[in-house]
Amino acid sequence: MKVASRWVAVLLAAALAHGGSVCASEKEQLRAVRERLEQLQKALAKTERESARAAHQLRASEKAISEANLRLRELKQAEREAERALRELSGRMATLERDIERQRQRLAELIRVRYMGGEPSPLKLLLSGREQGETARLLTYQAYVARAQGEFLHRLQTDVEQLGALEAQTRARREELAALVAEQQRERAKLDAQRAERRTVLARISGELRAQRKEIEAAKRDEARLARVVEALTKASRDRARAKTPGGGTVARNEHVPQASERNAAFAELKGRLRLPVRGELANRFGTPRPDTGLTAKGLFIRARTGEEVRAVADGEVVYADWMRGFGNLLIVDHGGGYMTIYGHNEAILKRPGDFVRAGEVIATVGATGGNETPGLYFEMRHLGRPFDPLSWVSLK
């Protein structure tokens, strides 16, 4: 590549010096440059095929990571619910144990009064020679005490049985919680393994993409030089002005994210009041050439930390949540009226197609999927399928 570039430079200088006369050796060198360019194009095509295969492997790995992240969140919620149920059961058991203890004390008091206080039997009362009214009162009292004792015994037996049932429920809940914890640990181990696999895939595809981009840039430089040589040899004109590649600095910074909405306003009414879905630095403007490809940007790239929460800009329905080449884990929300918002390069997608989301609700986390080297969020807004500038609808203040 460096040899070919030197040839091009020599030819260009010779052409400008001699006005357009081309000797046989210079034509031979030009043919050599063209052959080298053809070889480079073939190598580039091979690199693109290899990159496509690596991207397919990356897709499978990143989709698995997204699903594992979602499942991990669900397991954590289930674990919290199980712990709350355990606390409720423990409270009920403590209350029941106190009730049983009080009933045992009352039963012991009844037994003491009836049997240890020298209470006469009903037959002895009838034969005691006491007055009839006094005997009747004593018999009524004995009947009441006996009935109360029976009720206490029945209640005590019921409470003891209920306590046994609660203890069984508690044991079942503890076993369920242990199973949830074990499953969560397995999910975490699985996620760690998938992350290791992802890093391997990312390293391979990143290397291929870097090599591909170097080859593309080298091809562009050689092609531009070759075009200038041909023009110099045929027209003996001056060098053409070199094209300037746009930079990749920071356009602006966003510090605000969408908040939860209380009313379901039409999307068209929200112009000028929306917030960008994630905090971070805006790396470009809508409609400007992209530094990597030169293509016109149809959205915004917001540089942000990996794992940062991505929020829906308005109420809507998730219509797409899957991996897409060039965009990684991609999520699309339909807001009605022909308006849609697009969120790309996510680390994890936390919603599924058909889910209804509210403004400010977390729908994904920031990543660098789809072969992107810098973590961040790619964000588009479209109406009837046509992209428009998000900054004309959102407020950064």
Sequence and secondary structure as in RCSB ss.txt:
>XXXX:A:sequence
MKVASRWVAVLLAAALAHGGSVCASEKEQLRAVRERLEQLQKALAKTERESARAAHQLRASEKAISEANLRLREL
KQAEREAERALRELSGRMATLERDIERQRQRLAELIRVRYMGGEPSPLKLLLSGREQGETARLLTYQAYVARAQG
EFLHRLQTDVEQLGALEAQTRARREELAALVAEQQRERAKLDAQRAERRTVLARISGELRAQRKEIEAAKRDEAR
LARVVEALTKASRDRARAKTPGGGTVARNEHVPQASERNAAFAELKGRLRLPVRGELANRFGTPRPDTGLTAKGL
FIRARTGEEVRAVADGEVVYADWMRGFGNLLIVDHGGGYMTIYGHNEAILKRPGDFVRAGEVIATVGATGGNETP
GLYFEMRHLGRPFDPLSWVSLK
>XXXX:A:secstr
 HHHHHHHHHHHHHHHHHTT   HHHHHHHHHHHHHHHHHHHHHHHHHHHHHHHHHHHHHHHHHHHHHHHHHHHH
HHHHHHHHHHHHHHHHHHHHHHHHHHHHHHHHHHHHIIIIITT   HHHHHTS   HHHHHHHHHHHHHHHHHHH
HHHHHHHHHHHHHHHHHHHHHHHHHHHHHHHHHHHHHHHHHHHHHHHHHHHHHHHHHHHHHHHHHHHHHHHHHHH
HHHHHHHHHH                EEE       SS   GGGGTTTB  SS EEE   TTSB TTT  B  SE
EEE  TT EEE SSSEEEEEEEEETTTEEEEEEEEETTEEEEEEEEEEE   TT EE TT EEEEEB  SS SS 
EEEEEEEETTEEE GGGTB   
